[in-house]
Amino acid sequence: PRETSDSVGAFANEHDRFRQLFEQLPDAAADVEFREGEPIVHEVNATFEETFGYDEPAAVDEPLNDLIVPEEHASEAERLDERTIWNGYETAEVERLTADGRRTFLFRGFSYRQDGSECGFAIYTDISEQIEQRRRLQVLHRVLRHNLRNEMTVIAGYADMLTEGDLAVES
């Protein structure tokens, strides 16, 4: 069947809507094609360019993992890619190389088939500050527990002394 001008218009409208979403997304995003299981960059949004320091022309046709994955995390990234293709999606906390150094991200990968190719999206939400805040709260919690435990030990010692009559109570 031949596409009508209405269906072509509807497709163009959907494409425009998606383009707006992709470009306005506050998270770094890459549109990729999986070639032999490896994500090859097809397109990136402006946030990706700013976060990772690669202009789109420099990133296109490059393996995504080669651009942003620290060498020691290469096998982890390959497993994430495999699971993204296999499951259709994957989510994980990952460390990536950015224009400002290493940062921690919530990675969300999605895959789909188009024209016989496996394609996908990689979306990276920077959670470095939340991770640091969580670490600080854990340290604070440990310190507070330690201090409370010490204070309770002192109180328990005084209580024992009172019950044994070893401590004179002044009136």
C-alpha positions in Angstrom: 0.0 0.0 0.0 1.0 3.5 -0.8 1.5 5.9 2.1 -0.9 8.8 2.0 0.2 12.3 2.6 -1.7 12.1 5.9 0.4 9.2 7.1 3.6 10.9 5.9 2.6 14.0 7.7 1.8 12.0 10.9 5.3 10.3 10.7 7.0 13.7 10.2 5.1 15.1 13.2 6.1 12.1 15.4 9.7 12.5 14.2 9.6 16.2 15.1 8.1 15.4 18.5 10.8 12.8 19.2 13.6 15.2 18.0 12.3 17.8 20.5 12.4 15.3 23.3 15.9 14.0 22.4 17.3 17.5 22.1 15.6 18.9 25.2 16.3 16.0 27.5 18.2 17.3 30.5 20.3 14.1 30.6 23.1 13.1 28.2 21.8 10.9 25.5 23.2 9.0 22.6 21.4 7.3 19.7 23.4 4.2 18.7 23.4 1.3 16.3 24.8 -1.9 17.7 27.4 -3.4 15.3 28.6 -6.8 16.4 27.2 -6.0 19.8 29.1 -2.7 20.1 27.2 0.6 20.3 28.3 2.9 17.5 27.2 6.6 17.9 24.6 7.7 15.4 23.7 10.9 17.1 24.1 12.7 20.5 22.1 15.5 22.2 23.5 18.8 23.4 23.7 17.6 27.0 25.9 14.7 25.9 28.2 17.1 24.1 28.5 19.4 27.1 28.8 16.5 29.7 31.3 14.3 27.8 33.1 17.0 25.8 32.5 15.6 22.3 30.8 17.6 19.6 28.4 15.5 17.6 30.7 15.3 14.5 33.6 14.0 16.6 31.3 11.3 18.2 29.4 10.1 15.2 30.5 6.6 13.9 32.7 6.1 17.0 32.2 3.3 19.5 30.4 4.9 22.4 32.3 2.9 25.0 35.7 4.1 23.5 34.6 7.7 24.1 33.4 7.6 27.7 34.1 4.3 29.4 37.2 4.1 31.7 39.4 1.3 30.5 39.0 -0.7 33.8 35.2 -0.7 33.2 35.3 -1.9 29.6 34.1 -5.5 30.4 31.2 -4.1 32.6 30.2 -1.8 29.7 30.2 -4.8 27.3 27.9 -6.8 29.6 25.5 -3.8 29.9 25.4 -3.6 26.1 24.6 -7.3 25.9 21.9 -7.1 28.5 20.4 -4.0 26.8 20.2 -5.8 23.5 18.9 -9.1 25.1 16.3 -7.5 27.5 15.4 -4.4 25.5 16.5 -2.2 28.4 19.1 -2.1 31.2 19.7 0.2 34.2 22.8 0.5 36.3 25.0 2.9 38.2 28.2 3.4 36.1 31.3 5.5 36.2 32.1 7.4 33.0 34.8 9.8 31.8 33.4 13.3 31.3 34.9 16.6 30.2 35.3 17.4 33.9 36.7 14.0 35.0 35.1 10.8 36.3 31.5 11.0 37.4 28.9 8.5 38.4 25.7 8.1 36.3 22.5 6.3 36.3 22.7 4.5 32.9 19.5 3.6 31.1 19.9 1.7 27.9 17.1 0.8 25.5 17.3 -1.2 22.4 15.0 -1.7 19.4 15.1 -3.1 15.9 14.9 -0.8 12.9 15.3 -1.9 9.2 17.0 -5.1 10.3 19.5 -3.4 12.6 19.7 -3.4 16.4 19.6 0.2 17.6 19.3 1.8 20.9 19.6 4.8 23.2 22.0 5.3 26.1 20.8 7.9 28.6 23.1 9.1 31.4 21.8 10.9 34.5 24.6 12.4 36.6 24.1 11.2 40.2 27.6 12.0 41.5 26.4 14.6 43.9 23.7 12.3 45.3 26.3 9.5 45.8 28.6 12.0 47.6 25.7 13.2 49.8 24.8 9.6 50.6 28.4 8.8 51.5 28.5 11.9 53.8 25.3 10.9 55.5 26.6 7.4 56.1 29.7 8.8 57.8 27.6 11.2 59.9 25.4 8.3 60.8 28.4 6.2 61.9 29.8 9.1 64.0 26.4 9.7 65.7 26.0 6.0 66.5 29.5 5.9 67.9 28.9 9.0 70.0 25.5 7.7 71.3 27.0 4.4 72.1 29.8 6.0 74.1 27.3 8.3 76.0 25.0 5.3 76.7 28.0 3.4 78.1 28.8 6.2 80.5 25.1 6.5 81.6 24.9 2.7 82.1 28.1 2.8 84.2 26.6 5.6 86.4 23.4 3.6 86.7 25.3 0.5 87.8 27.2 2.5 90.4 23.9 4.0 91.7 22.3 0.6 92.0 25.3 -0.8 93.8 25.5 2.2 96.1 28.9 3.1 95.0 27.9 6.6 94.0 26.7 9.1 96.6 23.8 11.1 95.5 24.0 14.7 96.6 20.8 16.4 97.7 
